[in-house]
């Protein structure tokens, strides 16, 4: 899901693209339908039922596990989807490659409900292409029963105590792992400076014996079951895992963390554009935004939605970053950094 994902897709080879499932054939508009392509376990069934009840529009939902998959799918041709959910660091890439339609979001009736800080966003400054879906932070979670000592630094994740050997989970996305490592090292994100990347490479190679899995899916289940006892994680996944296993703790590290936002957008070639716009407007209603936040565990961008949240979520520590917590909303990394990240990642995963 989540929410800051890697830019490895920029250098996907033609071979990799050819290996993807064939794109859906072009199809005529399907009246009364909305076809959504979203991250896995990231769409509230109750919210979709409410949308169908209020509009009469039936919804189909397919899922993916990374921005790279979404980018490659759209580049391969017509998909038949009306709504896709790219992350903040990918939106400009999609727009620059002509993959998203201008939906004139700022003119929608419910646009007025967005928080002022989210009406204009660096990745969509004129609110032309996207509607905020969910946002949150990226840090790590650990089991206090396994390691009861105080934890306030990313050092615990990247230089784990011995008790975590073979028990650490990291994302399967190069940029998410590497950019968080750069924050720990006090270096700029999206970095292609050779000395900095040499330091990152050494850090990740030294961490590798402690890592059980590099995988962005299934984090909640692995942490709740005890299969892993520390994991890089998005805040919402951390909250859901902690509800199942109360000894888990989400860390707001002194070095700071990554911030990200996922965004609703309409791909070029969408068969049901007007239904897609209705859904975007629907999601800027406070009650509807709250239904999605209750399911996914992440913040939304809609004023007044908090009063509709479940108290358990509204008061959750993962949902409420400290006022002084440094959150870095990283931009999309340039091609040079992406290639360097890919090289580090390839060597790491051998």
FENLIN-V579581 format. One record per run of one state. SS is the DSSP state (helix for helix, strand for strand, loop for the rest). FROM is the first residue (numbers start at 1). TO is the last residue. Records with the same first field share a line. If there is no record, write none. Layout:
SS = FROM-TO ; FROM-TO
This chain:
loop = 1-7 ; 12-13 ; 19-32 ; 40-44 ; 56-57 ; 65-66 ; 77-82 ; 88-90 ; 97-99 ; 101-104 ; 108-108 ; 115-115 ; 120-120 ; 122-123 ; 125-130 ; 144-154 ; 159-161 ; 165-167 ; 171-173 ; 186-193 ; 215-218 ; 226-229 ; 245-247 ; 252-256 ; 266-266 ; 268-272 ; 283-285 ; 297-298 ; 300-301 ; 303-305 ; 309-310 ; 315-316 ; 320-326 ; 330-334 ; 349-350
helix = 8-11 ; 14-18 ; 45-55 ; 67-76 ; 91-96 ; 105-107 ; 109-113 ; 116-119 ; 155-158 ; 162-164 ; 174-185 ; 194-210 ; 219-225 ; 235-244 ; 273-282 ; 286-296 ; 306-308 ; 311-314 ; 317-319 ; 335-348
strand = 33-39 ; 58-64 ; 83-87 ; 100-100 ; 114-114 ; 121-121 ; 124-124 ; 131-143 ; 168-170 ; 211-214 ; 230-234 ; 248-251 ; 257-265 ; 267-267 ; 299-299 ; 302-302 ; 327-329
